[in-house]
Amino acid sequence: MVPEVVPDTEVLVSFRGVQKSYDGESLIVKHLDLDIRKGEFLTLLGPSGSGKTTCLMMLAGFETPTHGEIRLNGALLNHVPPHKRNIGMVFQNYALFPHMTVGENLAYPLKIRNFSKSDIDAKVMHALSMVKLEKLAHRYPAQLSGGQQQRVALARALVFNPQLVLMDEPLGALDKQLREHMQMEIKHIHDSLGVTVVYVTHDQGEALTMSDRVAVFKDGIIQQIDSAYNLYEAPVNSFVASFIGENNTLEGEVQSLQDGLCQVKLGDGIGLTAKAVCADRAGARTTMSIRPERVRLNGASEQCANRFQGKLQEFIYFGDHVRLRMDVAGNPSFIVKVPVSELDGSWSVGDSISLGWNPEDIRALDPLNP
């Protein structure tokens, strides 16, 4: 992936040619070139073992790059110890001192930075007010709920006004409802303070909800770094298309290319037209990607350039919509999303239903199984 060019005045953190190996042989991070902009909320997203947490740990100072440079505001960080980097850190397990009160936990990073007592008291109360815990300053961590402990950990990371805050799966231990509430709370705090946040998660919904940009990792390499909208609507390869959101795939062979579109023959001989993204030559194998909500059914499909018959296999109810699992062009797990208000009550499992989509809605990408 070619790194984008960002003006130096906008860059807070830069990775250049960064690699990381723990055994001297296999690379966990293979070659990272990345600029993190001042004030942005950047999420590192990927499956376990993809290298995202290792990148965060190198930025925090808990790991050292095997090769390459990491700079903060232009200053080389590679061998600067963690406590001298002016970086706040929030962990999944909170990492609060159990023998200290909430107020003492927040005061600790200020004391080691030699703030005066009056400044410490003012900054602690201000940080607690940001997370709405002013009344709990004298409690101990064990007397708090998981959500309250995570708020304390967030306040402690912000209390000394760091230029950068790193968050490593900070909401992973919370239940779904609380996690979603904390996502919005963290995003609102970020918006109000303007601090730069680098956030690590394997939860794609969390990444899409909170981030200005998302870097999608696989096997130690960033596959795509972009806005949530572009990652979902314009994935650059099959991994990103499959990892971000729900996705239907169809396998085929490129027959011809013209004006940014390609003609593709599926395994059963049926042809369709797709947007040529990775497909660059006739005869190449391609995996095509189409989102479930882009598929049109029955009468709505009549004006679509690509039309098929699908066999209805299953109804999956999701409250505001129903997902229809269908057998389409050799894919027995093809999903179509239908709002409940548009569901045809006459449909039954086993029915043959007309469906279709437009060429710009299906992307011809690299083969998932080359």
N, C-alpha and C positions, 0 to 999 in steps of 0.2 A: 504494500500500500504506500503511495506517495504522500508524504506529510504535507498538510496545507501550510501555506505561508501566512504567518500571523505577525503583524508589526511588533517590534521588540517592546514598544511602550505598553502593549496590551498583555504581554506574557509575564506571568508570575513564576511558573515552573516550566522547565524544559528538560525533557529526556532526549539524549542524543546517542544513538548506537548502543543503547543499554542492553546488556545480556546478564542472565543470572543462571549459574549452575551450582548445585550443592555437592555434586560428586566429581566435577571436572570433566564429565563426559556428556550427559544429557542436559539440554538447556531448558529451564522452566520458562524463562523469558528469552526469546530468540533474537530479536532485534527491535528495540522500541525507540521510535522517534515520535515525540508527543509534546505539544505545547498546551499548557493549561492557562487559560486567560484569567486575568484579574477579575474577581467578583462573580465568576461563573459557578454553576453547580454541575460538576462533571461526574458521571457515574461510570465505574468500571464494571462491566457486566459480562458474565460468562459462566460456563459450567465449572464444577469442581476440577481443580488441576489445570485450569486454563492460563494461570499466571497473573490474574488480577490482584489477588491478595499479596503476592510476592512484590508486585509493583508498588503497592501501598506501603508495605513494610520497608522497602528500599527508600521511599520518600520520607517515611517517618524516622529512618535511621536505625531500625532494628535489624536490617540486612544491608550488606554492602554489595554493590554491583560487581560482577565478575569482569565486566568490560563496559566502557562507555561513561558518560557523564550525566549527572543530575544537577541542575542549577536552580536556585531560588533567588529571584530578583537579580539574576546575573552572577550570583556568587556560587562557587562550586560547593556542593554539599557532601560529596562522596564520603569524606572522613570526618564530618562534623558530628559530634555525639547528639543523640536525640534531644537532650534537655537544652541544647544551645541553638535549636532550629526555630524557635518561636512558632511551633506548630501545635495546635490542639488535637487531641485524639479521643475518639469515642469507640469503645469496644462493645461487642455483643454481650459479654458477661459483666458489663458495667465497670468492673475493676475499681470499685469504691473501697476506701479504707473502712473496715467494719468497726474499728475502735474509735472512729471519729464521727462527730455529728455531721449533719448535712452542711451546716455552716463551716465547720472545720475542714471538711473535704474540699469545699470551694476555696477556702482561704489558703490551703496548702500550696498550690502553684504560685500564689501571690507572695507568700512568705519566702519561698526559695528564690524569688526574683527581687527580694528586698524592698517590697512596697511598705509604706508606712501603715500603722494600724488604722488610722482614719481612712486612708485610701482602700485598705483591705475591707473594712466594714462596709463602705459605700459600694464597692464593686461587687461584693458578695450579695448584698441585698438587691442590687440592680440585676445581677444575673438570675437570682431566684425569682424576681418579678417577671423576667422574660418567660420563664417556664411555669409561672403561676404557683410557686411553692414557698412564698414568703413566710407562711405560717408554720412551716415544717423545719425551720432552720435548726432547731434544737433536738430533732429526732435523729436516731441512728439508722443506718441503711436497713437493718433487719426489721425495723418498724414500718418500713415502706412497702408498697406494692411494687410489682415489677415495672409498671409504667412510671411510677414516681421515681424509682431508682434510675430508670433510663433518662428521665428529665434532669435529675441531679448530675448524671454523667455528662449530659449535653451542656448544662450550665457550667460545669467545671472546665470543659474544653473551651468555653467562650469567655470565661471570667477575666482572663488577662489580655483580651483583645488581640488574639493571634491574627496574623495575616492569612493563615491557612488552617482549615480544620479537616482532619481525616476521619472518616467513619467506616469501620469495618463490620459489616453485617449488623448494624446497631439495633435493628428491630427484630432480629431472627428469633428471639426468645419470647416474643409477645404474641398474644392471640390475635386472630384476624382483625377483629373490630378495633382493638386498641392499636394494632400495627397501622391500620389505615388512618386512624386519627393522628398518630404520631408522624406519619408521612407528611400530612398537611401542616402540622405544627412546625416540623423542621424546615419545611419549604417556606413557611411564612416568616420564621426567624431569619432564614437566609436572605429573603427579600428585604427585610427591614434593616439588617445590619450591612448587607453588601459584602460579607466575608466570602472568600473563596472556599468552596467545599469540594472535596474529592471523596466519593462515596462508593463503597464496594458492596455488591449484592449479586446473588444468582437469581433473584426474583425479577423477572422481566416487567411485571406490572408495576412494581415499586420503581424501577428505573424509568419507565415511560412516564409515570405520574409526576416525578419530582425533578427531573433533570432538564438543564438547558441543552446539554449534549450527553450522548451515551457512547462509550467506546466498547464495542463488542469483541471479546477475546475468545480465541480458540487456539489451543496448542502453543501458547506463548506469543501469539501474534495478534495484533489488532486487525480484525477483518473489515470493520467499518466504524468510523466515528462520525456521528451526525446527530441532528435533532431527532426526537422521538418520532415525529411525523415522517421524516424521510426514511428512517430505519424501517418503519412499518409499510409505508407506501412505495418506497424505492430501494429495497434491499439489493446489494451489489452482488451477492452470491447466494447459493442454496442454503448454506449454513445460517446466514443471517435471516433469510426468509423463514426458515423452519424454527429458529430459536426465538424470534420476536413475534409474538402473537400466534393466532391459529392460522394454519396454512394448508392448502390442498396442493398436492403435486401430481403431475402427469409426466411420464417418461416418453421420449420420442427421438426422432432423428431429423436434423435440419435438412430441408430439401433445397431451399433457396433463400436469398436475402435481398431486400430492396427497401430503401427509404426508412431504415430503422426498424423494419418489421421482418419477420421470417416465417416461411411456411414450414410446418413441422408435420411429419407423419408419425402417428402413434403406433403402438405395437399391433393393434388390430387393423391397421391400414387406414384408419380415419385420419383426415388431415385437419389442421387448424392453423390460424394465424396468431402470432404472438409478438410482443415487443422484444426485439433482439437486444439483450443486455450482455450476456456472456457468449452467446452464440455468434460466431464470427466466420463460419465457413460451412458450405454444404457438406453433408456427410457426418458432421459432428453430432455426438450424442448430447442431449440436453434434458435437464429436469426443469419443468415449467411450474411456476408458482402462481396461485390465485387465491385471494382471501375469500372466506366463506360468504361474506356480506356482499361481494361483487357479483355473485351468481344470481341470474334472473330465472324465474320459473314460469311455465305455461305461457299465457298471453304476453307477459312482460319480456319473454325471451325471443319473441317473433322478429324483433328488429336487430337482434344480435348477430354479428358476423360469424361467431362460433356457436353452433347449436348441436345438442346431443339429446339422447334419451337416457334417463337414469332410472334405476330401479330402487324404490324406497325400501330401506332395510330396517330403520329404527327411528322412533321419535325420542328426543332427549329434551326434557322440559327444564327451562332455566328461569322461570318467572316472567320476565318481560319479553323473552323470545324462546323459540323452540329451535333446536338444531336437528336437522334431518340428516341422518347418515344414509348415504346413497352409494350404489355401485355405478360408477361413471367411467367409461372408457378404460376399463381395466383396473380402476382404483376402487376397492370395495369399502373404503373408509372415507369417501368424499363427503365433506360436511357443507351444508347450506344453512345459513342463519335466516330465520323467518320471524318477524315480529308477531307476537301472539294475535294481534288484531288482523293480520293478513293471512293467518293459517286457514287453509281450506278444510272444512270439517269433513269433507267426503274422502280425503286421502286415507289410504290404509297401507299397512306394510305389504309389500309385494307389488304395489302399483308402479306402472311406468309413467314417468313424468318428464315433460319437455323442459329443458333448461338450456341456458346459454350465457355468454358474456362477450364483451367487446375486446378486440385485440390489445388495446392499451391497458386492460385490466389483468392480463396474464403475461408474466415475464419469463422469457427463455433464459435460464441460468446455467451454471456449470452442472454436470451430472452428479447427483448425490452418490451414485454407485458406479463410478467410472469403470 
